[in-house]
Amino acid sequence: MPTFNDILIMVPEFYLVAAACVLLLADAFLPASQRGPTLHWASIFVLVAGIYLVVAHQPSGTVTAFNGMFIRDGVAEILKVFALLCTILVFIYAKPYLSDRKLFVGEFYTLMIFAVIGVMLLVSAGNLIMVYLGLELLTLSSYALVALNRDSKLSSEAAIKYFVLGALASGMLLYGMSMVYGATGTLDLTQLRSAIPHSGMPHLLVFGLIFMLIGIAFKLGAAPFHMWIPDVYQGSPTAVTVFIGSAPKLAAFGMAFRLLAVGMGDLSQHWQLMLAALAVLSLAVGNLVAIVQTNLKRLLAYSTISHMGYLLLGLVNAGPEGYASAMFYAISYALMSTAAFGVILALSRAGFECEEISDFKGLNRRSPWMAFMMLLCMFSLAGVPPLFGFFAKLLVLQAAIHAGMMWLAIVGAVFAIIGLYYYLHVVKVMYFDKPDEGTEVRLQPDFTLRLALSLNALALLVLGFYWGPLLSWCQQAFVS
């Protein structure tokens, strides 16, 4: 029987569910001329209030609700704050884009809030059922968002691919969970870890672990389960792509931590090597295939695959240091990705998507500030010091070395050097290529967008010098 304390622990989630329902009703009854702007600012306010509730009601230590199905701890709080923050940035960046394409509709905001609720449930999951419920709420909302532009064949194709492959991955994850349940007799992650040493079916546990890892790798976008990422990134409206490239990556890390570290920690000798193999494949596929891309959204998609490889380097450590470095990396990637796609949104307009690398030719001559913003994003993604991305890479490489996998750290360093090429190519196009005749850059006049984007990109530089407090916050979350 749920208690009042259970409800108090889940106040942020219940609040967002109620707010999403109110926004749905407002969308139905508001006059058409007021609907878009009202829902836009109301949604931003809802998420800002959500951050306040998460931070203000943060418990000391770990607390659980609904018989351990829901966990509130330091890990969940950090991931929720940054997921909500990234979504606020998405709303700000997306407004002009959606208005230009007649996609400024209430469904965009309500679906994205439901997706964020899925993220919050997933990172707080203390039970295999809660993991699956949070995951499905996130992915089902994402499928609908990808297909938001119903008049675009590319968008519809991307949504179908995402749905079919996502259903397959969810099925594999669920199949793995059923095997683990059959071997241990429990769905609770804490009890699961206690039951593993006493299970009489070790082979069934390992098979279940393999299927669960497939589901985790798909949600992260790690190779060889990456096939959906390039098509979904390119086919989705850019306003949706910026979301898919940020908050769900935080959720995927949270899911990996809950399932592997909390639930299957005693099988780390098995999943460490599996994660190492996934990391190498992701680094190779992501960095090598990105070199030949001419579409910036596809380039950033393959960049995502390589970055998930680096995130896995931290998880391979299988200790507090590794988990903290992996979460730090997930946060840094979410901020970098949001800023990079934000630049694309700021430069695009009706009839011009600004997603080809050639569209950025001579950008420095036409808009020096916007070129500088993209330069910060590219250099940070490449791991150039002293930007934020450099220290994130350094920490996960260090975690791999401390796990006794020097060879894996060397592979990561080599592919970081290879990855420099395609990031520097974008910078070279902006600063040294002449713009095509007859082309001009018209920035979105939205002041809020330009201000938020400038703060987002400059944060990559500032956090390159003052990354210590964020790392300490991440480390503190894993102190038992």
C-alpha positions in Angstrom: 0.0 0.0 0.0 1.6 3.4 -1.0 2.3 5.7 1.9 2.3 9.5 2.0 6.1 9.3 2.3 6.3 7.4 -1.0 4.4 10.3 -2.7 6.6 12.9 -1.2 9.7 11.2 -2.5 8.3 11.2 -6.0 7.0 14.8 -5.9 9.0 16.0 -8.9 7.8 13.1 -11.1 4.1 13.5 -10.0 4.4 17.3 -10.6 5.6 16.8 -14.2 2.9 14.3 -15.0 0.2 16.7 -13.7 1.8 19.6 -15.6 1.9 17.6 -18.8 -1.8 16.8 -18.5 -2.6 20.5 -17.9 -0.6 21.5 -21.0 -2.5 18.9 -23.0 -5.8 20.5 -21.9 -4.5 24.0 -22.5 -3.5 22.9 -26.1 -7.1 21.8 -26.7 -8.8 25.0 -25.4 -6.5 27.9 -26.0 -7.1 30.1 -29.1 -4.9 29.1 -32.0 -3.1 32.5 -32.1 -2.1 32.2 -28.4 -1.5 28.4 -28.3 2.2 28.2 -29.4 3.7 31.0 -27.4 1.7 30.2 -24.2 2.7 26.5 -24.3 6.3 27.4 -25.0 6.8 29.6 -22.0 4.6 27.5 -19.8 6.7 24.4 -20.6 9.9 26.2 -19.8 8.4 27.3 -16.5 7.3 23.8 -15.7 10.8 22.4 -16.3 12.5 25.2 -14.3 10.1 24.4 -11.4 10.9 20.7 -11.9 14.6 21.5 -11.3 13.7 23.4 -8.2 11.7 20.5 -6.8 14.5 18.0 -7.6 17.1 20.2 -5.9 15.0 21.5 -3.0 13.6 18.1 -2.0 16.9 16.3 -2.3 17.2 13.8 0.5 20.4 13.2 2.5 21.6 9.8 1.5 19.5 7.2 -0.4 15.7 6.9 0.1 13.3 4.5 -1.6 9.6 4.6 -2.4 7.0 1.9 -3.3 8.9 -1.0 -1.8 12.2 -0.1 -3.4 10.9 0.3 -6.9 11.9 4.0 -6.9 15.3 5.3 -5.7 16.3 8.9 -4.9 20.0 9.2 -4.5 22.8 11.5 -5.6 23.2 9.8 -9.0 19.5 10.2 -9.8 19.4 13.8 -8.7 22.4 14.9 -10.8 21.1 13.2 -13.9 17.6 14.6 -13.5 18.9 18.2 -13.1 21.0 18.0 -16.3 18.2 16.2 -18.2 15.8 18.9 -17.3 18.3 21.7 -18.1 19.1 20.2 -21.5 15.4 20.0 -22.3 14.9 23.7 -21.3 17.7 24.5 -23.8 16.0 22.4 -26.4 12.7 24.3 -26.0 14.5 27.6 -26.3 16.5 26.6 -29.4 13.5 24.9 -31.1 11.0 27.8 -31.0 12.0 29.7 -34.2 12.7 26.4 -36.1 9.2 25.1 -35.3 7.5 28.4 -36.1 9.2 28.6 -39.5 8.0 25.0 -40.4 4.5 25.2 -39.0 5.4 22.6 -36.3 4.9 25.0 -33.4 2.3 22.6 -31.8 1.5 21.5 -28.3 2.4 17.9 -29.0 6.1 18.8 -29.2 6.1 20.1 -25.7 3.9 17.5 -24.0 5.7 14.6 -25.7 9.1 16.0 -24.7 7.9 16.4 -21.1 6.6 12.9 -21.0 10.0 11.8 -22.4 11.8 13.6 -19.6 9.5 11.9 -17.1 10.7 8.6 -18.6 14.3 9.7 -18.1 13.6 10.6 -14.5 11.9 7.2 -13.8 14.7 5.3 -15.5 17.6 6.9 -13.6 15.7 6.3 -10.3 14.7 2.7 -11.0 15.3 0.2 -8.2 13.4 -2.6 -9.9 13.6 -4.3 -13.3 9.9 -3.4 -13.9 10.6 0.3 -13.2 13.6 0.2 -15.6 11.4 -1.1 -18.4 8.5 1.4 -17.7 10.8 4.4 -17.7 12.6 3.2 -20.8 9.3 2.7 -22.7 7.9 6.0 -21.7 11.0 7.7 -23.0 11.3 5.7 -26.2 7.6 5.8 -27.2 7.6 9.6 -26.8 10.8 9.7 -28.8 9.3 7.7 -31.7 6.4 10.2 -31.9 8.7 13.2 -31.8 10.9 11.8 -34.6 7.7 11.6 -36.8 6.5 15.1 -35.8 6.9 16.5 -39.3 4.3 14.3 -41.0 4.9 15.9 -44.4 8.5 14.8 -44.5 9.2 11.4 -46.0 12.7 11.4 -44.5 11.2 12.0 -41.0 8.6 9.3 -41.4 11.2 6.8 -42.6 13.5 7.6 -39.7 10.6 7.1 -37.2 9.7 3.7 -38.7 13.4 2.6 -38.5 13.7 3.9 -35.0 10.4 2.2 -33.9 11.3 -1.2 -35.5 14.8 -1.3 -34.2 13.8 0.1 -30.8 11.1 -2.6 -30.4 13.7 -5.2 -31.2 16.2 -3.8 -28.6 13.4 -3.5 -26.0 12.4 -7.1 -26.6 16.0 -8.3 -26.1 16.4 -6.3 -22.9 13.1 -7.7 -21.6 14.2 -11.2 -22.6 17.5 -10.7 -20.7 15.5 -9.5 -17.6 13.3 -12.6 -17.7 16.3 -14.8 -17.7 17.9 -13.0 -14.8 14.5 -13.1 -12.9 14.3 -16.9 -13.6 17.8 -17.4 -12.2 17.4 -15.3 -9.1 13.7 -15.1 -8.4 13.6 -11.4 -7.8 13.0 -8.2 -9.7 14.5 -5.8 -7.1 18.0 -4.7 -8.1 19.5 -4.7 -4.6 18.1 -8.1 -3.9 19.2 -9.3 -7.3 22.8 -8.5 -6.4 22.5 -10.4 -3.2 20.9 -13.4 -4.9 23.5 -13.8 -7.7 26.2 -15.6 -5.6 23.6 -18.1 -4.4 22.0 -18.8 -7.8 22.2 -22.3 -9.1 22.0 -21.2 -12.7 25.1 -19.2 -13.5 24.9 -19.8 -17.3 21.4 -18.5 -17.4 22.5 -15.3 -15.6 25.3 -14.7 -18.1 22.9 -15.2 -21.0 20.5 -12.8 -19.4 23.4 -10.3 -18.9 24.3 -10.5 -22.6 20.8 -9.7 -23.7 20.5 -6.9 -21.2 23.8 -5.5 -22.5 22.4 -5.5 -26.0 19.5 -3.4 -24.9 21.8 -1.0 -23.0 24.1 -0.7 -26.1 21.2 0.1 -28.3 19.9 2.9 -26.1 23.4 4.3 -25.8 24.0 4.0 -29.6 27.1 1.9 -29.1 28.4 -0.1 -32.1 27.4 -2.6 -33.4 23.9 -1.6 -32.2 24.2 1.9 -33.7 22.4 1.4 -37.0 19.5 3.6 -36.0 21.5 6.7 -35.0 22.6 8.2 -38.3 19.2 7.9 -40.0 17.3 9.1 -37.0 19.6 12.1 -36.4 19.4 13.1 -40.1 15.7 12.3 -40.6 14.3 13.9 -37.5 13.4 17.6 -37.4 16.6 19.3 -36.0 14.5 20.5 -33.0 14.0 16.8 -32.1 17.5 15.7 -32.9 19.0 18.1 -30.4 16.9 16.4 -27.7 17.7 12.8 -28.8 21.4 13.7 -28.7 21.3 14.9 -25.1 18.8 13.9 -22.3 18.4 10.2 -23.5 22.1 9.7 -23.3 22.0 10.7 -19.6 19.1 8.2 -19.2 21.1 5.4 -21.0 24.0 6.0 -18.6 21.6 5.8 -15.6 20.1 2.6 -16.9 23.5 1.1 -17.4 24.6 2.0 -13.9 21.4 0.7 -12.3 21.4 -2.6 -14.2 25.2 -3.4 -14.2 26.6 -1.7 -11.1 23.6 -2.0 -8.7 22.0 -5.2 -10.0 24.8 -7.2 -11.7 27.8 -5.9 -9.8 28.9 -9.4 -8.9 29.2 -10.3 -12.6 31.5 -7.4 -13.4 34.2 -9.9 -14.5 31.9 -10.7 -17.4 30.5 -7.4 -18.3 33.8 -5.5 -18.1 35.2 -7.3 -21.1 31.9 -7.0 -23.0 31.9 -3.3 -22.4 35.5 -3.0 -23.5 34.7 -4.8 -26.8 31.7 -2.4 -27.3 33.9 0.6 -26.6 36.5 -0.4 -29.1 33.9 -1.1 -31.8 32.2 2.2 -31.1 35.4 4.2 -31.2 36.4 2.6 -34.5 33.0 2.8 -36.3 32.2 6.3 -35.0 35.5 8.0 -35.8 36.3 6.3 -39.1 32.8 6.6 -40.7 32.5 10.2 -39.5 35.5 11.2 -41.7 33.6 10.7 -44.9 30.3 12.4 -44.0 29.2 15.6 -45.8 26.0 16.1 -43.8 26.7 17.7 -40.4 23.9 15.9 -38.6 25.2 12.6 -39.8 28.7 13.6 -38.8 27.4 14.4 -35.3 25.5 11.1 -35.3 28.7 9.1 -35.8 30.4 11.4 -33.4 27.8 10.3 -30.8 28.7 6.7 -31.4 32.4 7.4 -30.7 31.5 9.4 -27.6 29.5 6.5 -26.3 32.6 4.5 -26.7 34.5 6.9 -24.4 31.6 6.8 -21.9 32.0 3.0 -21.8 35.7 3.4 -20.9 34.5 4.8 -17.6 32.0 2.1 -17.0 34.7 -0.6 -17.7 36.4 0.5 -14.5 33.5 -1.0 -12.5 34.2 1.2 -9.4 33.2 4.5 -8.0 36.0 6.3 -9.9 34.8 4.9 -13.2 31.1 5.5 -12.6 31.8 9.1 -11.6 34.0 9.7 -14.7 31.4 8.1 -17.0 28.6 10.3 -15.5 30.8 13.4 -15.8 31.4 12.4 -19.5 27.7 11.9 -20.1 26.9 15.4 -18.7 29.7 17.0 -20.8 28.6 15.2 -23.9 24.9 16.3 -23.4 26.0 20.0 -23.0 28.3 19.8 -26.1 25.8 18.1 -28.3 23.0 20.6 -27.3 25.2 23.5 -28.2 26.4 22.1 -31.5 22.8 21.4 -32.7 21.8 24.7 -31.2 24.1 26.5 -33.7 22.5 24.5 -36.6 19.0 25.6 -35.4 20.2 29.2 -35.0 21.4 29.3 -38.6 18.5 27.4 -40.2 15.4 29.1 -41.6 12.3 28.2 -43.6 13.5 26.4 -46.7 17.0 26.1 -45.5 18.0 23.4 -42.9 21.7 24.4 -42.7 22.7 20.8 -42.1 25.3 20.3 -44.8 28.9 21.0 -43.9 29.2 23.1 -47.1 26.5 25.4 -45.7 29.0 26.6 -43.1 31.5 27.9 -45.7 32.9 31.2 -44.8 30.7 31.5 -41.7 33.4 33.5 -39.9 33.1 36.3 -42.5 29.3 36.4 -42.3 28.8 35.8 -38.6 32.0 35.7 -36.5 30.3 35.1 -33.2 28.3 32.1 -34.5 31.4 30.7 -36.0 33.2 31.0 -32.7 30.3 29.2 -30.9 30.6 26.3 -33.3 34.4 26.3 -33.0 34.0 25.9 -29.2 31.6 23.0 -29.8 33.8 21.3 -32.3 37.0 21.7 -30.2 35.3 20.5 -27.1 33.8 17.5 -28.8 37.3 16.8 -30.2 38.8 17.0 -26.7 41.1 20.0 -27.3 42.4 21.6 -24.1 41.5 23.6 -22.2 37.8 23.0 -23.1 35.4 20.9 -21.1 35.5 17.9 -23.5 39.3 17.5 -22.9 39.0 16.8 -19.2 36.0 14.5 -19.7 38.1 12.4 -22.1 41.1 12.5 -19.7 39.0 11.2 -16.8 37.6 8.2 -18.6 41.0 7.3 -20.0 42.4 7.5 -16.5 39.6 5.3 -15.2 40.4 2.6 -17.9 44.1 2.7 -16.9 43.2 2.3 -13.2 41.1 -0.7 -14.2 44.2 -2.4 -15.5 43.2 -1.9 -19.2 46.1 0.2 -20.5 45.6 -1.2 -24.0 42.0 0.2 -24.0 43.2 3.7 -22.9 45.7 3.6 -25.7 43.0 2.7 -28.2 40.9 5.6 -26.9 43.8 8.0 -27.2 44.6 6.9 -30.8 41.0 7.3 -31.9 40.8 10.7 -30.2 43.6 11.8 -32.5 41.8 10.3 -35.6 38.6 12.1 -34.5 40.4 15.5 -34.6 40.3 15.4 -38.4 36.5 15.7 -39.0 36.0 18.2 -36.2 38.8 20.4 -37.6 37.4 20.0 -41.1 34.2 21.8 -39.9 36.4 24.6 -38.4 38.4 24.8 -41.6 35.3 25.2 -43.7 34.0 28.0 -41.4 37.3 30.0 -41.3 39.2 29.3 -44.5 36.7 28.4 -47.2 35.0 31.1 -49.3 31.2 31.3 -49.0 29.3 30.2 -52.1 28.1 33.1 -54.2 24.5 34.1 -53.6 24.4 32.5 -50.1 23.9 34.5 -47.0 23.5 33.6 -43.3 20.5 35.0 -41.6 20.5 34.4 -37.9 17.3 33.7 -36.1 16.2 37.1 -34.6 15.1 35.3 -31.4 17.2 37.0 -28.7 16.5 34.3 -26.1 17.9 31.7 -28.5 21.1 33.6 -29.1 21.6 34.4 -25.4 21.0 30.7 -24.3 23.2 29.4 -27.1 26.0 31.8 -26.2 25.8 30.8 -22.5 25.7 27.1 -23.5 28.8 27.3 -25.7 30.8 29.6 -23.4 30.0 27.2 -20.6 32.2 24.6 -22.4 35.1 27.0 -22.1 34.4 28.1 -18.5 33.9 24.5 -17.4 37.3 23.7 -19.0 38.8 25.8 -16.2 36.4 25.1 -13.4 35.4 21.5 -13.9 36.4 20.5 -10.4 33.2 21.2 -8.5 31.1 19.3 -11.1 33.5 16.3 -10.8 33.3 16.5 -7.0 29.5 16.4 -7.2 29.7 13.3 -9.4 32.2 11.6 -7.1 30.1 12.4 -4.1 27.1 10.7 -5.6 29.0 7.4 -5.7 30.3 7.5 -2.2 28.5 4.7 -0.4 
